[in-house]
């Protein structure tokens, strides 16, 4: 079977995009095949794979798989990239609504940036050292670091938290955070399913920004510097019933191609 694919990246967080409308690849692709497609040595190479699929009630449905081939929770940068991909595939809207594993999201594209409305955070756990566990569509551990994050062994330290007794069964993403100024954070993220650092993580940026806002509730906009680029998180009506959280950043088409599944 031959598959046409498209490669996108959002601040270095890269994804294989496949137009799954009128197809059933979510029923055909095996975990092993998806893992091999995401492998950077023997496949296309990506942090994850996303299928653009029909939806009865929204513009499209997003099905997301981590690089380990397992269907996973919400991916913020992936949500921004699939919005740009939907436009490339002919779904032209001023405002998008799409279905993901954690519910309905809204998005819009302006001046090369994709604005994605995230779900409301939940499941807060605050630790004695002011570290936080929070779910922003995916589970995240947020650790404030006194050491510059560029000096940290993120893969080693992230794995220690991800595989400790509290999180080893379901896994968690782990974020290491420096405060640069009152509206700016620097973040590096270890992602479960990739089991390594990624250049950026959208739900992670949201988790870090929201945690920071809980510490400083007069702040509504936070800029997030990741190794892959700049993201922005803006919260409207913070901690109210009508709260809105928007993640903004670039979503860039890299290349397209064709691959034969039988070779994997």
C-alpha positions as CSV (number, residue, x, y, z in Angstrom):
1,X,0.0,0.0,0.0
2,X,1.3,3.4,-1.0
3,X,0.6,6.4,1.2
4,X,1.0,10.1,0.4
5,X,2.3,12.0,3.4
6,X,3.1,15.6,4.4
7,X,5.7,16.7,6.9
8,X,4.9,19.7,9.2
9,X,6.7,21.2,12.1
10,X,5.6,23.7,14.8
11,X,8.6,25.2,16.6
12,X,10.6,22.1,15.8
13,X,8.0,19.6,17.0
14,X,7.5,17.6,13.8
15,X,4.7,15.4,12.5
16,X,3.8,13.2,9.6
17,X,0.4,14.3,8.3
18,X,-1.9,12.0,6.3
19,X,-5.2,12.9,4.7
20,X,-7.4,10.0,6.0
21,X,-10.7,11.3,4.6
22,X,-12.6,8.6,2.7
23,X,-10.0,6.1,4.0
24,X,-9.6,3.9,7.1
25,X,-5.9,4.1,7.9
26,X,-6.7,4.4,11.6
27,X,-8.0,0.8,11.4
28,X,-5.3,-0.4,9.0
29,X,-2.0,1.0,10.4
30,X,-0.4,-1.0,13.1
31,X,1.5,0.3,16.0
32,X,4.7,-1.1,14.6
33,X,4.1,0.5,11.2
34,X,3.5,3.9,12.8
35,X,6.5,3.6,15.0
36,X,8.6,2.8,11.9
37,X,7.2,5.7,9.9
38,X,8.2,8.0,12.8
39,X,11.7,6.4,13.0
40,X,14.3,8.9,11.9
41,X,16.7,6.2,10.5
42,X,14.4,3.8,8.7
43,X,11.2,5.8,8.1
44,X,10.2,9.4,7.5
45,X,11.1,10.6,10.9
46,X,8.8,12.6,13.3
47,X,7.8,13.1,16.9
48,X,4.3,11.8,15.9
49,X,1.9,10.9,13.2
50,X,-1.5,12.6,12.7
51,X,-4.5,11.5,10.6
52,X,-6.9,14.1,9.2
53,X,-10.3,12.4,9.2
54,X,-13.9,13.2,8.6
55,X,-16.1,14.5,11.5
56,X,-19.9,14.7,11.5
57,X,-20.1,17.8,13.7
58,X,-16.9,19.7,13.0
59,X,-14.6,20.6,10.1
60,X,-12.4,17.5,10.7
61,X,-11.2,15.1,13.3
62,X,-7.6,14.8,14.5
63,X,-6.2,11.3,15.4
64,X,-2.7,11.6,17.0
65,X,-0.1,8.9,17.5
66,X,3.1,9.3,19.4
67,X,6.4,8.2,17.9
68,X,6.1,4.9,19.7
69,X,3.1,4.1,17.5
70,X,0.5,4.4,20.3
71,X,-2.6,6.7,20.0
72,X,-2.1,9.4,22.5
73,X,-3.6,12.4,24.2
74,X,-3.9,15.9,22.8
75,X,-0.9,17.5,21.1
76,X,-1.0,21.3,21.0
77,X,1.7,21.8,18.3
78,X,0.1,18.9,16.4
79,X,-3.3,20.7,16.7
80,X,-1.8,23.8,15.2
81,X,-0.1,21.9,12.4
82,X,-3.2,19.9,11.4
83,X,-5.1,23.2,11.1
84,X,-2.5,24.4,8.6
85,X,-2.6,21.0,6.9
86,X,-6.4,21.2,6.6
87,X,-6.0,24.5,4.8
88,X,-3.5,22.9,2.4
89,X,-5.9,20.0,1.8
90,X,-8.7,22.5,0.7
91,X,-10.6,22.9,4.0
92,X,-10.7,26.7,3.9
93,X,-12.2,28.5,6.9
94,X,-11.8,31.7,8.7
95,X,-12.4,29.9,12.0
96,X,-11.9,26.1,12.4
97,X,-13.6,23.7,14.7
98,X,-12.1,20.2,15.0
99,X,-12.5,17.1,17.1
100,X,-9.6,15.7,19.1
101,X,-9.3,13.0,21.7
102,X,-9.9,15.6,24.5
103,X,-12.9,17.3,22.9
104,X,-13.6,20.1,20.5
105,X,-11.0,22.7,19.6
106,X,-11.1,26.0,17.8
107,X,-8.4,27.5,15.6
108,X,-7.6,30.2,13.2
109,X,-4.7,31.2,11.0
110,X,-3.4,34.8,10.8
111,X,-0.2,36.1,9.3
112,X,1.5,32.7,9.3
113,X,0.7,31.9,12.9
114,X,-1.9,29.4,14.1
115,X,-4.0,30.2,17.1
116,X,-5.4,27.1,18.9
117,X,-7.9,27.1,21.7
118,X,-6.8,24.6,24.3
119,X,-9.0,22.7,26.7
120,X,-9.4,23.8,30.3
121,X,-6.6,22.5,32.6
122,X,-7.5,20.0,35.3
123,X,-6.1,17.5,37.7
124,X,-3.8,19.9,39.6
125,X,-1.3,18.6,42.1
126,X,1.0,21.1,43.8
127,X,4.2,19.7,45.5
128,X,6.1,21.2,48.4
129,X,8.8,22.6,46.1
130,X,6.2,24.5,44.1
131,X,6.4,22.0,41.2
132,X,3.1,21.2,39.6
133,X,1.4,18.3,37.9
134,X,-1.3,19.5,35.5
135,X,-3.3,18.1,32.6
136,X,-3.7,20.4,29.6
137,X,-5.0,17.8,27.3
138,X,-1.9,15.7,28.1
139,X,-0.4,15.1,31.5
140,X,2.6,17.4,32.4
141,X,4.9,17.7,35.4
142,X,6.2,21.3,35.6
143,X,9.5,21.8,37.5
144,X,10.9,25.3,38.1
145,X,14.7,25.2,37.8
146,X,17.3,27.4,39.4
147,X,19.8,26.0,36.9
148,X,19.7,27.3,33.3
149,X,17.6,24.7,31.4
150,X,20.2,24.6,28.6
151,X,22.6,23.0,31.2
152,X,20.2,20.3,32.3
153,X,20.4,16.6,31.2
154,X,16.7,16.7,30.2
155,X,16.5,13.1,28.8
156,X,17.9,11.7,32.0
157,X,16.1,13.9,34.5
158,X,12.8,13.7,32.6
159,X,12.9,9.9,32.4
160,X,13.5,9.7,36.2
161,X,10.2,11.5,36.8
162,X,8.3,9.9,33.9
163,X,9.2,6.4,35.2
164,X,8.9,6.9,38.9
165,X,6.2,4.9,40.8
166,X,3.7,7.7,40.6
167,X,3.7,8.0,36.8
168,X,5.3,4.9,35.3
169,X,2.0,3.2,34.3
170,X,0.4,6.0,32.4
171,X,3.5,8.2,31.9
172,X,3.8,11.9,32.1
173,X,5.6,14.6,30.2
174,X,8.1,16.6,32.1
175,X,9.0,20.3,31.7
176,X,11.9,22.2,33.1
177,X,11.4,25.9,33.4
178,X,13.4,29.1,33.8
179,X,11.7,32.4,34.5
180,X,13.4,35.0,32.2
181,X,11.2,38.0,33.1
182,X,7.6,38.6,34.3
183,X,6.1,37.5,31.0
184,X,8.7,35.1,29.6
185,X,9.7,31.6,30.3
186,X,12.3,29.3,28.9
187,X,11.2,25.6,28.7
188,X,12.7,22.2,27.7
189,X,10.4,19.2,27.6
190,X,10.8,15.5,27.9
191,X,7.8,13.8,26.1
192,X,6.4,10.4,26.9
193,X,5.9,8.3,23.8
194,X,8.9,9.8,22.3
195,X,10.9,9.0,25.5
196,X,13.3,11.8,24.8
197,X,13.4,15.6,24.7
198,X,11.5,17.3,21.8
199,X,12.3,20.7,20.5
200,X,8.9,22.0,21.6
201,X,5.7,20.8,23.1
202,X,2.4,22.8,22.8
203,X,0.5,21.2,25.7
204,X,3.8,21.5,27.7
205,X,4.1,25.2,27.0
206,X,0.5,25.6,28.0
207,X,1.1,23.7,31.2
208,X,4.1,25.8,32.1
209,X,2.4,29.1,31.3
210,X,-0.8,28.2,33.2
211,X,1.2,27.1,36.2
212,X,3.2,30.3,36.1
213,X,-0.1,32.2,36.0
214,X,-1.3,30.4,39.1
215,X,1.8,31.7,40.9
216,X,1.3,35.2,39.4
217,X,-2.5,35.6,38.7
218,X,-2.1,39.2,37.4
219,X,-0.4,37.8,34.3
220,X,-2.5,36.8,31.3
221,X,0.1,36.4,28.5
222,X,3.3,34.4,28.6
223,X,5.9,34.0,26.0
224,X,7.6,30.5,25.9
225,X,11.1,30.1,24.5
226,X,11.7,26.5,23.5
227,X,14.7,25.0,21.7
228,X,12.6,25.0,18.5
229,X,11.2,28.5,18.7
230,X,8.8,30.9,20.3
231,X,5.2,30.1,21.5
232,X,2.8,32.3,23.2
233,X,0.0,31.3,25.7
234,X,-2.8,33.8,26.4
235,X,-5.6,33.2,28.9
236,X,-8.8,35.2,28.8
237,X,-11.1,35.3,31.9
238,X,-8.4,33.4,34.0
239,X,-10.0,30.8,36.2
240,X,-13.6,31.8,35.4
241,X,-16.3,29.6,34.0
242,X,-15.8,31.1,30.5
243,X,-12.0,30.9,30.6
244,X,-10.3,30.6,27.2
245,X,-6.7,29.5,26.7
246,X,-5.0,30.2,23.3
247,X,-1.7,28.7,22.1
248,X,-0.1,30.6,19.3
249,X,2.9,29.8,17.1
250,X,4.0,28.9,13.6
251,X,3.0,25.7,11.8
252,X,5.3,25.1,8.8
253,X,5.0,22.7,5.8
254,X,8.4,21.0,5.3
255,X,8.0,18.5,2.5
256,X,5.7,15.8,1.1
257,X,6.2,12.4,-0.4
258,X,5.0,8.9,-1.0
259,X,6.0,5.8,1.0
260,X,5.1,2.1,0.6
261,X,3.9,0.5,3.8
262,X,4.9,-3.0,2.5
263,X,8.5,-1.9,2.9
264,X,8.1,-1.3,6.6
